[in-house]
Amino acid sequence: MKVTVRKISVASEPDCTYYLRLEWAEDLGAGFVVLLCDGVSAWSGEVLEEDVTREAQEMEMPRERYVNDLQLILTGVGQTDQSYSFHLAPKQSGSPMLQLSYEKVQSDMS
């Protein structure tokens, strides 16, 4: 079992520090467990292999490339100068379930 923990910032809560823990067996493409903690509360979830495959298809991306990108973004291991912004929001209005998402931050091209 492989485990990584990294400190992340959530764009909507810039004054709060979060820790993102991932746990997986083979590679992230086979599914993984995620734990997000802010030092007071913790949230956990599981991403199945089918979820990874569906996301890669929705992004019209080869699955292997999607898994590699996912590993770089979520673990932070091997990241170069590329930056990502994390977002945390209720899955549905009034729901205790939260959804963690990310997006690539583009450099100013001007």
C-alpha positions in Angstrom: 0.0 0.0 0.0 1.4 3.4 -1.0 0.5 6.5 1.0 1.3 10.2 0.5 0.4 13.3 2.5 0.7 16.8 1.2 -0.3 20.2 2.4 -2.7 22.0 0.1 -4.3 25.4 0.0 -8.0 25.7 -0.9 -8.8 28.8 -2.9 -12.0 29.6 -1.1 -10.3 29.4 2.3 -6.9 30.9 1.9 -6.3 31.3 5.6 -6.9 27.6 6.4 -4.3 24.8 5.8 -5.5 21.4 4.6 -3.7 18.1 4.5 -4.5 15.7 1.7 -3.7 12.0 2.3 -3.9 9.5 -0.5 -3.7 5.7 -0.2 -3.5 3.3 -3.1 -2.4 -0.2 -4.0 -1.1 -0.4 -7.6 -1.5 3.1 -9.1 -4.1 5.8 -8.8 -5.8 4.4 -11.9 -6.9 1.3 -9.9 -8.7 3.5 -7.4 -7.6 5.2 -4.2 -8.8 6.5 -0.8 -8.6 10.2 0.0 -8.6 11.8 3.4 -8.7 15.6 3.7 -8.1 17.2 7.1 -8.0 20.8 8.3 -6.8 20.0 11.8 -10.3 20.2 13.3 -12.4 18.2 10.9 -11.7 15.4 8.4 -13.4 14.1 5.3 -12.8 10.8 3.5 -13.8 9.3 0.3 -13.0 6.5 -2.2 -12.4 6.9 -5.9 -13.0 3.7 -7.8 -11.2 2.5 -10.9 -14.5 3.1 -12.9 -14.5 6.7 -11.7 -11.0 7.3 -13.0 -11.8 5.7 -16.3 -15.0 7.8 -16.6 -13.2 11.1 -15.8 -10.5 10.4 -18.4 -13.2 9.7 -21.0 -15.1 12.9 -20.1 -11.9 14.9 -20.4 -11.2 13.1 -23.8 -7.7 12.2 -22.5 -5.8 8.9 -22.8 -6.4 7.1 -19.5 -2.7 6.6 -18.8 -2.0 10.3 -19.2 -4.9 11.2 -17.0 -3.7 8.8 -14.2 -0.2 10.3 -14.5 -1.5 13.9 -14.3 -3.8 12.9 -11.4 -0.8 11.5 -9.5 1.3 14.6 -10.0 -1.5 16.9 -9.0 -2.8 15.0 -5.9 0.5 13.8 -4.5 2.6 16.8 -5.5 5.5 14.3 -6.3 7.4 15.3 -9.4 5.6 18.6 -10.0 7.6 21.2 -11.8 6.6 24.8 -12.2 2.9 24.0 -12.9 0.5 25.2 -10.3 -3.0 23.9 -9.4 -5.8 25.6 -7.5 -7.9 23.4 -5.2 -11.5 24.0 -4.4 -13.8 22.6 -1.7 -17.6 22.9 -2.0 -20.7 21.1 -0.8 -21.7 18.3 -3.3 -25.2 19.7 -3.2 -26.6 22.7 -1.4 -27.1 22.0 2.3 -25.3 18.6 2.0 -22.7 17.6 4.5 -20.8 15.9 1.7 -18.0 17.9 0.2 -16.4 17.8 -3.3 -12.7 18.5 -3.7 -11.8 19.7 -7.2 -8.8 21.3 -8.8 -7.8 23.3 -11.8 -4.6 24.2 -13.5 -3.5 27.8 -12.9 -2.5 29.4 -16.2 0.5 31.7 -16.3 -0.1 35.3 -17.4 0.8 35.2 -21.1 0.8 39.0 -21.6 
